[in-house]
Amino acid sequence: MIVDDFMGLHMAWIASLPVTFVLAVYVYFVYRRILEWFLFSTAIYLTVALLATILPDNTITPDFNSVRVEFILLAVFAFSLLFRTRISAFINSRNKKMLSMVNNLNELFRMIWILAVIIFLFTHIYSIALILKLPNLENSLGFIYSVYVSVLLFVLFYEMIRVTIVRVRLLKEEWWPIVNEQGKTIGSIQHHNSLNSHVKYMHPIVRVMLIDNNRVYLQKRSETDLVFPGLWDTAISNHIKVSETLEHCIKRTAEERYSMRAIKPLFLSNYIHETDFEYHYAFLFVACYADLQDYNKKLIDHAKWWTVNQIEENLEEGIFTENFKTEFDLLKRSGLLESVQCECECSLRDLVADSSDKISQN
């Protein structure tokens, strides 16, 4: 619209079409679930713009011809706001529980409201000036248009800066994926919002049991932990962050808590577990690791090796997490506890290496 006013309609089309094409490619590769909506809305905008282009100049009073694009755009905005509920329902149906998309939609309609108000005020003030034929009309219209463009550019730049600041802050926060019962990612949410929500979301977590010669290495969770405070748990456990792989999450957690530089886990099983705040979609791994020197005392109250007999004797004493009880049963049934000694080149190490390679490839 602004390019049309300053450089003409031909240059406006030259500026608009490449931007539309780039956005279409971006949506296709990054937000494919809203591709249908993007193509539909873009088709409407381009159709309206095309009609405005081919509309003969003599169909509109010459004095009002300079603001016809604004009137058409105002009509499009009014249409969008009128059908806001249906538009939001359409997009949300393809992005269930994706709160970031809900926020994006709210930002979209917020900007439409702001721009609609600015354009509404400009077109009506401009029209009133024409109808009343103010003294020195040409200079008055020029002044009105200059104020309009200045306000429009100020709002656009202000919103760009504001959104950029918000996005930078969001990048510093920890976001968790939301998955369905098949483990497929269907959305994401900031982790504090998830834990404080009345809705229980399902998040993927990694769990790695460290074993050696009929022993299991366990951590005692901190008393300040929100989930299972003060209970003994599997040595390596953490939420997977948005865009993080299983392998990276395991390596990050192992290094943060035990200063492990290299760990090769073997995938054992996955399961779903409900806590007071969320559902866990757990990916359970086993690793052969005997050389444990120390642990991060800021994150873990205590950690030590437990024999199978010690665990079984205390299994019903209320000192272990429910997750660990499930995993200990899976571990016993796997037969790995009795057969693995980390000081030897055992078969688990070969299986671990093969599994690690497959995870990296995936």
PyMOL commands that set and color helices and strands:
alter all, ss='L'
color gray80, all
select helices_A, chain A and resi 2-7+9-30+32-54+57-59+62-82+84-92+99-132+137-172+191-196+246-258+308-314+322-334+336-339+347-361
alter helices_A, ss='H'
color red, helices_A
select strands_A, chain A and resi 175-179+185-190+202-211+215-221+232-234+236-239+266-274+279-288+300-307
alter strands_A, ss='S'
color yellow, strands_A
deselect
rebuild
show_as cartoon
